[in-house]
Amino acid sequence: MNKRRLKEPYQSLLDELVKALHEKPGDDLVSVVIYGSAARGEATLIPLNQRCLLQ
């Protein structure tokens, strides 16, 4: 199993997501796979004003 740590805040968000997924399907959850810039360690934070627009 490749369990490389992500940069923050992505690691904390992923930890919360995995915890929530475990609560719903429980033992049926097999894996969580992430792709893209966060997985590659290249992600940059969106400035607050842009993030508010996305929410």
Secondary structure, 3 states (H helix, E strand, C coil): CCCCCCCCCHHHHHHHHHHHHHHCCHHHCCCCCCCCHHHHCCCCCCCHHHHHHHC
